[in-house]
C-alpha cells in the first residue's frame, strides 16, 4: 500500500485535532495553498492564505512592520514570524505557516544567496522559524520550500500533546552510538543554553520516533524524541510528580 502524500497526512492531523490552518506566502506565490487545497475536504481545516509579495502587501495584509523589513529584510526570521503571526490572527486560525525566500535566478547576495528560504510556524502557544538553503532553479526552490513547510507542519502535528499542553520543542542534540548501534544523547541545546546529559533512562518508540528519558547535571529529567524519518530532535520537560519524574 502506498503512503499518503504529506498534504493528506497534514489534513488528517488537523481534522483530528480540530485545528484550522492559515498560510502566508511570498516567494512560493500560492504553491503551498495549492498543495493544501489539492486534498478533497480541505475546507474542513484550511481557512485561507495570503500571497504577500511586495513589502507593501506584507505590511497592509499581514501587519508586518516596516521597521522589521527595513532592518532585517523580507527574507529573515523576524519577517516570517510576523507574517505567520499576522495571517493567523487576521484569519482566526489556530495554526499558521509562512514562507519567504529568494527563489532566483536573481536577487541573491553574499549574505542571502539564491535558494535561502525562511519558514515560520505560529500557534497561540509558540512561534518557530527555520532557515534552509535549497539548490535548484526557481521552480525547484519553490517546490522544495513548500515540501519542507509541509514537513515542518507534519512534524509539529505529530508531536503535539493532545491533552492541550504546549507541544514538544525542536532542539539541537549531540549524540553518539554505542557498541550495539543505540543512539546515546550526550548534550542538547535548548533556549540558547547547553545541557549536558549525565545519564539516560527508559526509552520507547511510537509512530513519532524514539523517546529517551535523560537526566542532566542538575538532576532534572527531560524527554528527548528522535524522529525516525529524519535527524530532527524534540524536547519535552518532565513535569514534577508525573510517572516519569
C-alpha positions as CSV (number, residue, x, y, z in Angstrom):
1,X,0.0,0.0,0.0
2,X,1.4,3.4,-0.9
3,X,1.9,6.0,1.8
4,X,-0.4,9.1,1.8
5,X,1.1,12.2,0.4
6,X,2.2,14.7,3.1
7,X,-0.6,17.2,2.5
8,X,-3.1,14.4,3.1
9,X,-1.4,13.5,6.3
10,X,-1.3,17.1,7.4
11,X,-5.0,17.4,6.7
12,X,-5.9,14.3,8.7
13,X,-4.0,15.5,11.7
14,X,-5.5,19.0,11.5
15,X,-9.0,17.5,11.2
16,X,-8.4,15.0,14.1
17,X,-7.3,17.8,16.4
18,X,-9.9,20.3,15.3
19,X,-7.3,22.9,14.2
20,X,-7.7,25.4,11.5
21,X,-4.8,26.5,9.3
22,X,-3.9,29.8,7.6
23,X,-1.0,30.4,5.3
24,X,1.1,33.5,4.3
25,X,3.4,33.1,1.2
26,X,5.9,35.3,-0.6
27,X,8.4,33.6,-2.8
28,X,6.2,30.5,-3.4
29,X,3.4,32.5,-4.8
30,X,0.5,30.4,-3.6
31,X,2.0,27.0,-4.2
32,X,1.6,26.0,-0.6
33,X,-2.0,26.9,-0.6
34,X,-2.3,24.9,-3.9
35,X,-0.9,21.8,-2.3
36,X,-3.2,22.1,0.8
37,X,-6.3,22.6,-1.3
38,X,-5.5,19.7,-3.6
39,X,-6.8,17.5,-0.8
40,X,-10.6,16.8,-1.0
41,X,-12.3,18.2,2.1
42,X,-9.6,20.6,2.9
43,X,-12.2,23.3,3.7
44,X,-12.7,21.4,7.0
45,X,-9.4,22.8,8.3
46,X,-8.0,25.3,5.8
47,X,-9.2,28.9,6.3
48,X,-7.3,30.6,3.5
49,X,-4.0,32.2,2.5
50,X,-2.4,35.5,1.7
51,X,0.2,35.9,-1.0
52,X,2.2,39.0,0.1
53,X,5.0,39.5,-2.4
54,X,5.8,43.2,-2.1
55,X,6.8,45.0,1.1
56,X,3.6,47.0,0.9
57,X,1.5,43.8,0.8
58,X,3.3,42.3,3.8
59,X,2.6,45.5,5.8
60,X,-1.0,46.1,4.8
61,X,-2.2,42.5,4.6
62,X,-0.2,40.8,7.3
63,X,0.8,43.6,9.7
64,X,4.5,43.1,9.2
65,X,6.2,46.2,10.5
66,X,8.1,48.5,8.1
67,X,10.9,48.6,10.7
68,X,11.3,44.8,10.5
69,X,11.5,44.8,6.7
70,X,14.0,47.7,6.6
71,X,16.2,46.3,9.3
72,X,16.2,42.6,8.6
73,X,14.8,42.3,5.0
74,X,11.9,40.2,3.7
75,X,13.9,37.0,3.9
76,X,14.5,36.8,7.6
77,X,13.5,35.1,10.8
78,X,11.8,38.2,12.0
79,X,9.7,38.7,8.9
80,X,8.4,35.2,8.5
81,X,7.4,35.1,12.2
82,X,5.5,38.4,11.7
83,X,3.9,37.0,8.6
84,X,2.8,33.8,10.3
85,X,1.5,35.8,13.3
86,X,-0.3,38.2,11.2
87,X,-2.1,35.7,9.0
88,X,-3.1,33.6,12.0
89,X,-4.6,36.5,13.8
90,X,-6.4,38.0,10.8
91,X,-8.0,34.7,9.7
92,X,-8.6,33.5,13.2
93,X,-6.7,30.2,12.8
94,X,-5.2,28.0,15.5
95,X,-2.0,27.4,13.5
96,X,-0.3,29.2,10.6
97,X,2.6,28.7,8.2
98,X,4.6,31.4,6.3
99,X,7.4,31.3,3.7
100,X,9.7,34.0,2.4
101,X,12.8,33.3,0.4
102,X,14.9,34.0,-2.7
103,X,13.8,31.7,-5.5
104,X,16.2,33.1,-8.1
105,X,17.8,33.2,-10.5
106,X,18.5,36.8,-9.5
107,X,18.1,38.7,-6.2
108,X,20.7,36.8,-4.2
109,X,23.6,38.4,-2.3
110,X,26.6,37.1,-0.5
111,X,24.7,37.3,2.8
112,X,21.5,36.0,1.4
113,X,22.2,33.7,-1.6
114,X,19.6,32.4,-4.1
115,X,17.8,29.4,-2.5
116,X,17.8,30.9,1.0
117,X,14.3,30.4,2.5
118,X,12.8,31.1,5.9
119,X,9.7,29.1,7.0
120,X,7.6,30.2,10.0
121,X,5.1,28.3,12.1
122,X,2.8,30.0,14.6
123,X,0.3,28.9,17.2
124,X,-1.2,30.7,20.2
125,X,1.4,28.9,22.4
126,X,4.6,29.1,20.3
127,X,6.4,30.5,17.3
128,X,9.1,28.8,15.4
129,X,11.2,29.8,12.3
130,X,13.7,27.7,10.4
131,X,16.1,28.6,7.6
132,X,17.1,26.5,4.6
133,X,19.3,26.8,1.6
134,X,17.7,24.9,-1.3
135,X,19.6,24.1,-4.5
136,X,18.0,24.1,-8.0
137,X,16.3,26.5,-10.4
138,X,13.4,28.9,-9.5
139,X,10.7,26.2,-9.8
140,X,12.7,23.7,-7.7
141,X,13.4,26.2,-4.9
142,X,9.7,26.9,-4.7
143,X,8.7,23.3,-4.7
144,X,11.3,22.3,-2.1
145,X,10.3,25.2,0.1
146,X,6.7,24.1,0.1
147,X,7.6,20.5,0.7
148,X,9.7,21.5,3.7
149,X,6.9,23.7,5.1
150,X,4.5,20.8,4.9
151,X,7.1,18.5,6.6
152,X,7.6,21.1,9.4
153,X,3.8,21.3,9.9
154,X,3.5,17.5,9.9
155,X,6.3,17.1,12.4
156,X,4.7,19.6,14.7
157,X,1.3,17.9,14.5
158,X,2.9,14.5,15.1
159,X,4.3,15.5,18.4
160,X,1.6,17.9,19.6
161,X,0.4,17.0,23.1
162,X,-3.3,16.0,22.6
163,X,-4.1,17.0,26.2
164,X,-3.8,20.6,25.1
165,X,-0.5,21.5,26.7
166,X,2.4,23.0,24.8
167,X,3.9,20.9,22.0
168,X,7.4,19.5,22.1
169,X,10.2,21.9,21.1
170,X,12.8,21.4,18.4
171,X,16.3,21.2,19.9
172,X,19.8,20.5,18.7
173,X,21.2,17.3,20.1
174,X,24.7,15.8,20.2
175,X,24.6,12.1,20.3
176,X,26.8,9.0,19.8
177,X,26.1,5.4,19.1
178,X,27.2,2.6,21.5
179,X,28.5,-0.8,20.5
180,X,25.0,-2.0,19.8
181,X,24.2,0.9,17.5
182,X,21.9,2.5,20.0
183,X,21.7,6.3,19.9
184,X,23.0,7.9,23.2
185,X,22.4,11.7,23.6
186,X,25.3,13.4,25.2
187,X,24.1,17.0,25.3
188,X,21.4,19.3,23.9
189,X,20.9,23.0,23.3
190,X,17.6,24.4,24.5
191,X,16.7,28.1,24.5
192,X,20.3,29.1,23.9
193,X,21.8,27.0,26.7
194,X,23.8,23.8,26.6
195,X,22.7,21.0,28.8
196,X,25.0,18.0,29.3
197,X,23.4,14.6,29.7
198,X,24.6,12.7,32.8
199,X,22.6,9.5,32.2
200,X,19.9,8.1,30.1
201,X,16.9,6.1,31.3
202,X,13.8,4.4,29.8
203,X,13.3,4.6,26.1
204,X,10.4,3.6,23.9
205,X,9.2,4.0,20.3
206,X,5.9,5.1,18.8
207,X,4.7,6.4,15.4
208,X,6.6,9.7,16.1
209,X,10.0,8.3,16.9
210,X,12.2,7.1,19.7
211,X,11.6,8.6,23.1
212,X,14.5,8.8,25.6
213,X,14.5,10.0,29.2
214,X,17.7,11.8,30.0
215,X,19.0,13.3,33.3
216,X,21.2,16.4,33.2
217,X,23.8,17.5,35.6
218,X,21.3,19.3,37.9
219,X,19.3,16.0,38.2
220,X,16.4,17.3,36.2
221,X,14.8,14.8,33.8
222,X,13.8,15.6,30.2
223,X,12.3,13.6,27.4
224,X,14.1,13.7,24.1
225,X,12.3,12.4,20.9
226,X,14.3,11.4,17.9
227,X,12.1,11.4,14.8
228,X,12.6,8.2,12.9
229,X,12.4,9.5,9.4
230,X,15.0,12.3,9.8
231,X,17.5,13.9,12.0
232,X,15.1,16.2,13.9
233,X,15.0,16.0,17.7
234,X,12.4,17.3,20.1
235,X,12.4,18.0,23.8
236,X,9.8,17.8,26.5
237,X,10.4,18.8,30.1
238,X,9.1,16.3,32.6
239,X,6.5,17.6,35.0
240,X,7.4,17.0,38.7
241,X,5.2,14.3,40.2
242,X,4.5,12.7,36.8
243,X,5.2,9.0,36.4
244,X,8.4,9.8,34.5
245,X,9.8,12.2,37.1
